[in-house]
Amino acid sequence: MRSFTAIQALSALALLLPQAFSATIVSESRITVTGGAFAGETFPLPRVSGDWFVTPGDAHAGLTFRPAAAAAHQGTFNIEWDGKSATQTINAANNDPVKNEQKFAFYLQFLAPYSQTLQPRGADTIQISIVKMDDLNLEATIAGTATGAAPGPVRITGIVNLHRDTSDQKASGAYGSCDPGIHDKLAGAEWRSPSECEVKFDRYIRGVLPSPFARAETALSSGDWEETRQPKFRPITSIARHSEGNPYSLQSSQDGLIRFQFQLRAGSEPAKRNQAALDAVTQKMADAMKSAAAAEAFTAELTKVAHAAEGSGKIAVTVGINSASFGMVNFQGAFTASQIPGVGYSLAVPYVQSRGGGDISGSHETTYIFLGVWAPATSIRSGSTEDITVKAGLNPQAPTLSVQNVWVEIQANAQLAQKVIGLVDWTALKQLLAAK
């Protein structure tokens, strides 16, 4: 998962890169630059990409303009504003290329012979006066100053005049009383803005999911254990593109899955025992260098002891919804499938590959619990590894913003996993499956 900062950086970078220009938007826009190396030159801007929208409570435009492909002077003009006000002001304090807040942006990037970028700096201000803004039309005037390579500002004037025959607006699923329309403020970025309904559903799930784990969280936050990670509860601000037609998954948002993590407190007796076991193995390292066979035996022993220490010294509980299938790679040993009475289908896997990949040295002993409609696990063995798959029975007629299945992953040894299972309120968790 990318962090929110990384997503913002990619979004800003997307504004700087050449983009495909939509044939459905007709542009009669232009901009005039006066001062410095610019002798009052007007640049017609017939090519445009990006989007704009207007709702009863909000409005946003994020647009990239370019001259005609055959024009003598080439460059890129980016402009973005956020909000319903008929007058929008962009200055050095709120300009996104500087602040990276995905709300306001203005810059002109010229190729040769100018070879410079103009944007608000110092006391520069760009004012956008919106004349008309609806789903099909956008008309506005631009006036102000910006600064480029030469000292001192240059004068900027221009108009935005856009028309399209259809807004081509997409919609997400519905969830109670909310706007399912997707009003995207991240045009050109890897992610898109979520609809109001997606935000509402995600907030509901993130609000409900921790409660069934409250008793386990309390029990594991005392004594020898400490909680090192808690779930995120902030409203989502971006979501994976093209996800609106599929059942909503927590992995679609940049906040990712619900995850609790605990570890033994440093200096606790169990932590000391784990460290002593690791130290005892590493002391054999010198002998392991004497032959290939000794090195192989040492590596195997170290992997086994480190795996046991990790399984008894850390607990990570991850929760997800609406997966079409669930797969994992097991490096060693066999998985065990069973039914937990009153709970659901369970799968215990001894050496699961880390989410980030890698070999057996980074694997985890893991127990999975599946609620909802899931098929029995299937596996394909390739050499010493085993690919395990558990497929879900998702109903294509069900609302995309509803919970069809829940899975819980517990990274810990079998004894600790059973302790967590005994502390979870599974009845409360299963009630999500009935909620609409």
KOLFI-776028 format. One record per residue (C-alpha): residue number from 1; x, y, z. Coordinates in pm, whole numbers. Layout:
% KOLFI-776028
     n       px       py       pz
   NUM        X        Y        Z
...
END
This chain:
% KOLFI-776028
     n       px       py       pz
     1        0        0        0
     2      122      342      -77
     3      114      601      196
     4     -102      911      161
     5      213     1127      113
     6      332      902     -170
     7      -11      919     -337
     8       -5     1298     -317
     9      343     1310     -465
    10      236     1088     -755
    11      -69     1305     -812
    12      144     1617     -830
    13      390     1443    -1061
    14      105     1343    -1291
    15       35     1711    -1350
    16      389     1758    -1475
    17      386     1468    -1721
    18      242     1467    -2076
    19     -116     1346    -2065
    20     -365     1206    -2313
    21     -602     1478    -2425
    22     -972     1401    -2430
    23    -1149     1442    -2765
    24    -1481     1486    -2583
    25    -1386     1825    -2436
    26    -1384     2120    -2676
    27    -1155     2402    -2562
    28    -1152     2762    -2683
    29     -926     2862    -2397
    30     -624     3091    -2423
    31     -372     3264    -2204
    32     -163     3580    -2254
    33      173     3638    -2088
    34      327     3987    -2072
    35      662     4081    -1923
    36     1016     3948    -1902
    37     1088     3738    -2208
    38      719     3739    -2306
    39      613     4027    -2529
    40      242     3999    -2468
    41      217     3666    -2649
    42     -120     3487    -2653
    43     -122     3109    -2648
    44     -439     2935    -2776
    45     -499     2616    -2574
    46     -720     2377    -2776
    47     -593     2054    -2613
    48     -716     1976    -2264
    49     -733     1685    -2021
    50     -865     1661    -1669
    51    -1210     1708    -1524
    52    -1443     1937    -1336
    53    -1763     1890    -1140
    54    -2031     2086     -958
    55    -2257     1955     -681
    56    -2500     2140     -453
    57    -2227     2170     -190
    58    -1898     2152     -376
    59    -1711     2223     -697
    60    -1368     2138     -830
    61    -1165     2173    -1147
    62     -830     2014    -1229
    63     -719     2081    -1588
    64     -411     2052    -1807
    65     -398     2260    -2126
    66     -159     2262    -2422
    67     -125     2451    -2748
    68     -209     2277    -3075
    69       41     2006    -3171
    70      164     2218    -3465
    71      204     2541    -3264
    72      550     2701    -3272
    73      568     2745    -2895
    74      488     2442    -2682
    75      427     2408    -2311
    76      183     2299    -2044
    77      -67     2503    -1845
    78     -205     2352    -1526
    79     -482     2502    -1322
    80     -681     2364    -1029
    81     -923     2511     -780
    82    -1150     2374     -512
    83    -1481     2505     -375
    84    -1806     2673     -471
    85    -1693     3036     -456
    86    -1731     3229     -781
    87    -1389     3381     -721
    88    -1091     3158     -652
    89     -747     3288     -554
    90     -419     3104     -602
    91     -101     3237     -445
    92      236     3118     -322
    93       80     2996        5
    94     -175     2755     -145
    95      -20     2662     -480
    96      -16     2280     -497
    97      317     2239     -677
    98      459     2387     -356
    99      212     2273      -86
   100       91     1947     -247
   101     -257     1964      -93
   102     -462     1871     -403
   103     -676     2185     -388
   104     -515     2470     -580
   105     -259     2479     -857
   106     -135     2722    -1117
   107      174     2704    -1331
   108      283     2753    -1689
   109      569     2537    -1808
   110      718     2656    -2139
   111      958     2468    -2362
   112     1220     2637    -2580
   113     1274     2918    -2655
   114     1138     3030    -2314
   115     1239     2719    -2116
   116     1095     2827    -1784
   117      809     2769    -1544
   118      583     3047    -1422
   119      393     3013    -1096
   120      286     3235     -805
   121      585     3331     -593
   122      627     3596     -326
   123      338     3843     -354
   124      205     3696     -681
   125     -167     3625     -697
   126     -381     3460     -964
   127     -754     3526     -953
   128    -1003     3299    -1127
   129    -1348     3447    -1184
   130    -1601     3178    -1270
   131    -1861     3288    -1522
   132    -2034     2954    -1578
   133    -1972     2610    -1432
   134    -2200     2312    -1478
   135    -2162     1949    -1581
   136    -2116     2039    -1949
   137    -1970     2389    -1952
   138    -1691     2575    -1780
   139    -1621     2943    -1844
   140    -1385     3155    -1635
   141    -1142     3443    -1663
   142     -786     3445    -1530
   143     -588     3748    -1417
   144     -285     3807    -1199
   145       90     3772    -1184
   146      339     3485    -1174
   147      717     3465    -1163
   148      950     3257    -1377
   149     1324     3244    -1440
   150     1373     3621    -1453
   151     1336     3832    -1138
   152     1005     4009    -1103
   153      654     3899    -1198
   154      492     3882    -1540
   155      130     3963    -1612
   156     -108     3673    -1680
   157     -453     3710    -1838
   158     -669     3451    -2006
   159     -995     3265    -2036
   160    -1108     2909    -1975
   161    -1383     2812    -2219
   162    -1472     2442    -2220
   163    -1766     2238    -2340
   164    -1847     1869    -2350
   165    -2157     1687    -2470
   166    -2166     1451    -2172
   167    -2007     1460    -1829
   168    -1950     1082    -1839
   169    -1984     1080    -1461
   170    -1950      744    -1290
   171    -2136      631     -980
   172    -2048      397     -698
   173    -2291      178     -511
   174    -2546      339     -279
   175    -2538      320       98
   176    -2828      479      282
   177    -2866      852      230
   178    -2563      978       35
   179    -2444     1091     -307
   180    -2316      790     -509
   181    -2167     1015     -778
   182    -1788      997     -821
   183    -1664     1357     -825
   184    -1295     1309     -889
   185    -1049     1570     -758
   186     -750     1353     -849
   187     -769     1365    -1229
   188     -458     1211    -1379
   189     -349     1047    -1055
   190     -318      676     -983
   191     -607      696     -734
   192     -944      873     -756
   193    -1165     1056     -513
   194    -1421      834     -337
   195    -1793      899     -362
   196    -1981     1020      -57
   197    -2138      673      -30
   198    -1798      501      -38
   199    -1670      732      235
   200    -1980      664      444
   201    -1957      285      401
   202    -1583      279      474
   203    -1639      489      789
   204    -1912      247      899
   205    -1687      -57      852
   206    -1392      104     1029
   207    -1624      205     1311
   208    -1774     -141     1359
   209    -1477     -374     1304
   210    -1269     -280     1610
   211    -1551     -353     1856
   212    -1549     -734     1817
   213    -1174     -724     1889
   214    -1195     -491     2191
   215    -1163     -770     2448
   216     -861     -916     2270
   217     -706     -570     2237
   218     -747     -506     2610
   219     -611     -847     2709
   220     -307     -812     2480
   221     -226     -458     2590
   222     -133     -560     2943
   223      124     -773     3121
   224      409     -882     2894
   225      244     -739     2579
   226      215     -392     2429
   227       13     -269     2131
   228      240     -132     1859
   229      -17      -62     1587
   230     -382       39     1587
   231     -630       69     1297
   232     -678      400     1118
   233    -1014      570     1154
   234     -979      886      943
   235    -1219      932      649
   236    -1075      805      324
   237     -972     1065       66
   238     -869      843     -226
   239     -955      502     -363
   240     -834      268     -637
   241     -961      358     -983
   242    -1216      125    -1148
   243    -1307      -27     -811
   244    -1666      104     -813
   245    -1804     -196    -1002
   246    -1669     -451     -753
   247    -1771     -528     -394
   248    -1603     -269     -173
   249    -1276     -391      -25
   250    -1076     -213      244
   251     -769     -266       28
   252     -918      -21     -223
   253     -841      276        4
   254     -503      419       95
   255     -573      348      465
   256     -569      -20      382
   257     -685     -303      603
   258     -785     -300      968
   259     -477     -415     1157
   260     -389     -458     1524
   261      -33     -546     1621
   262      118     -648     1954
   263      464     -754     2067
   264      632     -868     2384
   265      763     -584     2594
   266     1139     -545     2582
   267     1289     -694     2896
   268      992     -922     2969
   269     1079    -1281     3059
   270      929    -1432     2739
   271     1122    -1175     2530
   272     1444    -1266     2714
   273     1387    -1636     2645
   274     1334    -1571     2276
   275     1650    -1362     2258
   276     1850    -1627     2445
   277     1740    -1892     2194
   278     1849    -1670     1904
   279     2181    -1591     2073
   280     2249    -1961     2126
   281     2214    -2026     1754
   282     2413    -1726     1634
   283     2704    -1833     1855
   284     2740    -2131     1620
   285     2804    -1906     1321
   286     3181    -1958     1321
   287     3140    -2335     1299
   288     2888    -2291     1018
   289     3158    -2142      795
   290     3364    -2463      793
   291     3167    -2643      523
   292     2867    -2608      293
   293     2680    -2876      487
   294     2745    -2698      817
   295     2629    -2368      669
   296     2309    -2529      542
   297     2239    -2685      881
   298     2307    -2355     1056
   299     2073    -2166      824
   300     1795    -2419      880
   301     1836    -2405     1258
   302     1846    -2025     1261
   303     1532    -2007     1045
   304     1350    -2245     1279
   305     1448    -2059     1598
   306     1377    -1714     1450
   307     1041    -1839     1322
   308      951    -1971     1668
   309     1063    -1645     1835
   310      856    -1438     1597
   311      552    -1661     1642
   312      566    -1633     2020
   313      683    -1272     2037
   314      448    -1091     1801
   315       75    -1099     1727
   316      -67     -924     1421
   317     -443     -935     1361
   318     -561     -816     1020
   319     -924     -792      907
   320    -1066     -755      557
   321    -1397     -777      375
   322    -1530     -879       35
   323    -1236    -1071     -105
   324    -1310    -1280     -414
   325    -1032    -1517     -313
   326     -754    -1545      -62
   327     -414    -1686     -147
   328      -93    -1756       37
   329      237    -1937      -16
   330      345    -2194      243
   331      716    -2275      250
   332      721    -2574      482
   333      485    -2822      646
   334      116    -2871      570
   335     -186    -2651      634
   336     -471    -2765      860
   337     -833    -2683      775
   338    -1116    -2705     1025
   339    -1450    -2560     1128
   340    -1466    -2352     1445
   341    -1815    -2417     1590
   342    -2025    -2101     1583
   343    -1751    -1907     1407
   344    -1650    -2023     1059
   345    -1393    -2192      842
   346    -1036    -2193      976
   347     -701    -2250      811
   348     -372    -2287     1000
   349      -58    -2250      786
   350      289    -2295      944
   351      522    -2094      716
   352      328    -1825      524
   353      522    -1597      292
   354      529    -1233      405
   355      290     -991      230
   356      591     -817       83
   357      730    -1142      -60
   358     1063    -1299       31
   359     1173    -1644      134
   360     1113    -1870      434
   361     1331    -1654      660
   362     1059    -1385      663
   363      761    -1619      684
   364      493    -1622      957
   365      294    -1891     1131
   366      -58    -1781     1052
   367     -418    -1876     1124
   368     -705    -1757      904
   369    -1075    -1745      985
   370    -1326    -1701      702
   371    -1683    -1580      761
   372    -1943    -1595      485
   373    -1949    -1822      182
   374    -1605    -1971      114
   375    -1502    -2287      -70
   376    -1258    -2532       93
   377     -891    -2450       45
   378     -711    -2592     -257
   379     -337    -2616     -301
   380      -73    -2676     -566
   381      271    -2789     -457
   382      578    -2680     -647
   383      897    -2825     -503
   384      915    -2733     -137
   385      653    -2456     -156
   386      275    -2478     -167
   387       32    -2228     -323
   388     -291    -2227     -123
   389     -613    -2065     -242
   390     -947    -2013      -68
   391    -1216    -1884     -304
   392    -1522    -1690     -192
   393    -1876    -1715     -324
   394    -1959    -1350     -395
   395    -2310    -1270     -514
   396    -2295    -1038     -820
   397    -2648     -918     -743
   398    -2558     -797     -391
   399    -2497     -425     -336
   400    -2132     -335     -386
   401    -2145     -138      -61
   402    -2238     -429      163
   403    -2039     -695      348
   404    -2054    -1036      181
   405    -1762    -1193      361
   406    -1510    -1123      634
   407    -1164    -1271      679
   408     -937    -1249      980
   409     -565    -1320      965
   410     -375    -1389     1289
   411        3    -1393     1258
   412      120    -1577     1571
   413      195    -1930     1681
   414      -94    -2172     1721
   415     -123    -2123     2098
   416     -146    -1744     2074
   417     -379    -1763     1775
   418     -621    -1979     1974
   419     -603    -1727     2259
   420     -701    -1447     2020
   421     -981    -1656     1868
   422    -1122    -1715     2215
   423    -1124    -1340     2289
   424    -1295    -1219     1969
   425    -1670    -1148     1969
   426    -1750    -1351     1657
   427    -2125    -1301     1692
   428    -2081     -925     1658
   429    -1845     -972     1366
   430    -2088    -1200     1181
   431    -2362     -939     1215
   432    -2178     -733      953
   433    -2284     -993      696
   434    -2649     -909      753
   435    -2611     -530      755
   436    -2708     -328      448
END
